[in-house]
Amino acid sequence: MAGVFFLIFAGAGAQQQYLVPYLSRITPWSGLQRAGLLAVVYACMMFFRIGNLYLLRRWPDWKWRVIGSTTYVLFPAGMALLAFVPNYWLALGFALLWGWGATAMWGGSTMEVLALGEGRRDRHGLGMGLIYSATHTGFLIGVVGLGLIYGYYPQHPQLLYFTAAAVTLVGVLVSLALPRIGEAQIDPPSAQVLGQILSNPSARIASFLLASSALAYGLMLGAFADFVTSSYGAGWVWITAMFFPAIRAVCALLSGTISDIKGRGPVLATAFLLGAIGCGLAAAWDSPVAMAITAGLLGLVNGSVPPVSASLIGDAVQRRRRPLAYGVIFAWTDFGVACALIMSRLLPIHEQLQSIFVIFALVFTLCGAVAALLGRYTQQRM
């Protein structure tokens, strides 16, 4: 499973870092339209986190994973096609399809990994950490590799997207060969049940922390590349941005494993406080070095929160209710990313990014304090 996520995110995952500047080269679309395309992907994911509980309820977990992963090939292939047919409606179609498929792949895969650790709460963090670490490692390799292609062949930017589609296809083929773990085990979804899950203090805290950390991720995908390009030159984009997935990869594994031993709350509180320090550094120091360090510390936050939150669901939710809890809680991740992508275009964030980091420093400090409260509720069932 880890190998599948490595390959998929070395291709389709990593191309996100270049999508906004790529579209500026091949289309006449506005900045809002370009960033809005990724925002549509994450808004669609937010919708289908819950929608798929109704649409795909009778699908086994492995089918969610396999069918969903195919859309990771179709999106970069579609973006390459835009170099020849720059139609915005076509692009939106690929974005909607990918949003649905990404939700399916992540939902099915997460349930499979948590099922492997059934009865062993001290193994959920390790399992989710391995998956997220492989994801972020693939993202890192892809950001560097695709960035080199993007830099060396500026006259053929679509080569980046053909390459991303090809690498992702290999990952999908490997996914087809994986053993099929378990059949469909989902309680009937309803507004009452989903509301009951969200009424749990642990679920509310996890939702808030996921949304907050996702805002920074959306900032990295949207305004970060434009700001670095305009301030320090295009050559600095991959150099600074690569620290984000690099630290994410390390911290995903470490945070999941350490949280099995020390608890979910202390790990998340530490991650957010370090993220606040990184944001403060970017606000105080105008330098590509500062941006690289900040990208790394934002990667620490984004690398820690999802695997620990997924582990929390494995700890506190029975097998048949896990897809419901995962859908309603992780929808807040997609909400945060979509909001950040849109705000980076509606507001002059890409011009005043260092000032925005002051706000993130304050928000992350608050998140650290909230995460410290998590230990009071981790024994409650959702």
KAQUIFEN-V898637 format. One record per backbone hydrogen bond with DSSP energy under -1.0 kcal/mol. NH is the residue of the N-H (numbers start at 0). CO is the residue of the C=O. Records with the same first field share a line. If there is no record, write none. Layout:
BEGIN
NH: CO + CO
END
This chain:
BEGIN
4: 0
5: 1
6: 2
7: 3
8: 4
9: 5
11: 7
12: 7
13: 8
14: 10
15: 12
16: 13
17: 14
21: 17
22: 18
23: 19
25: 21
26: 22
33: 29
34: 30
35: 31
36: 32
38: 34
39: 35
40: 36
41: 37
42: 38
43: 39
44: 40
45: 41
46: 42
47: 43
48: 44
50: 46
51: 47
52: 49
53: 50
54: 50
55: 51
58: 55
63: 59
64: 60
65: 61
66: 62
67: 63
68: 64
69: 65
70: 67
71: 68
72: 69
73: 69
74: 70
76: 72
77: 73
78: 74
79: 75
80: 76
81: 77
82: 79
83: 80
84: 80
86: 84
90: 86
91: 87
92: 88
93: 89
94: 90
95: 91
96: 92
97: 93
98: 94
99: 95
100: 96
101: 97
102: 98
103: 99
104: 100
105: 101
106: 102
107: 103
108: 104
109: 105
110: 106
111: 107
112: 108
113: 109
114: 110
115: 111
117: 114
119: 116
122: 119
126: 122
127: 123
128: 124
129: 125
130: 126
131: 127
132: 128
133: 129
134: 130
135: 131
136: 132
137: 133
138: 134
139: 135
140: 136
141: 137
142: 138
143: 139
144: 140
145: 141
146: 142
147: 143
148: 144
149: 145
150: 146
151: 147
152: 148
155: 152
158: 155
159: 156
161: 157
162: 158
163: 159
164: 160
165: 161
166: 162
167: 163
168: 164
169: 165
170: 166
171: 167
172: 168
173: 169
174: 170
175: 171
177: 174
186: 319
193: 189
194: 190
195: 191
196: 192
197: 193
198: 194
199: 196
203: 199
204: 200
205: 201
206: 202
207: 203
208: 204
209: 205
210: 206
211: 207
212: 208
213: 209
214: 210
216: 212
217: 213
218: 214
219: 215
220: 216
221: 217
223: 218
226: 222
227: 223
228: 224
229: 225
230: 226
231: 227
232: 227 + 228
235: 232
236: 233
239: 235
240: 236
241: 237
242: 239
243: 240
245: 241
246: 242
247: 243
248: 244
249: 245
250: 246
251: 247
252: 248
253: 249
254: 250
255: 251
256: 252
257: 253
258: 254
259: 255
261: 257
262: 258
267: 263
268: 264
269: 265
270: 266
271: 267
272: 268
273: 269
274: 270
275: 271
276: 272
277: 273
278: 274
279: 275
280: 276
281: 277
282: 278
283: 279
284: 280
286: 284
290: 286
291: 287
292: 288
293: 289
294: 290
295: 291
296: 292
297: 293
298: 294
299: 295
300: 296
301: 297
302: 298
303: 299
304: 300
307: 303
308: 304
309: 305
310: 306
311: 307
312: 308
313: 309
314: 310
315: 311
316: 312
320: 317
321: 317
324: 320
325: 321
326: 322
327: 323
328: 324
329: 325
331: 328
333: 329
334: 330
335: 331
336: 332
337: 333
338: 334
339: 335
340: 336
341: 337
342: 338
343: 339
344: 341
345: 341
346: 342
348: 346
351: 347
355: 351
356: 352
357: 354
359: 355
360: 356
361: 357
362: 358
363: 359
364: 360
365: 361
366: 362
367: 363
368: 364
369: 365
370: 366
371: 367
372: 369
373: 370
375: 372
376: 373
379: 376
381: 315
END
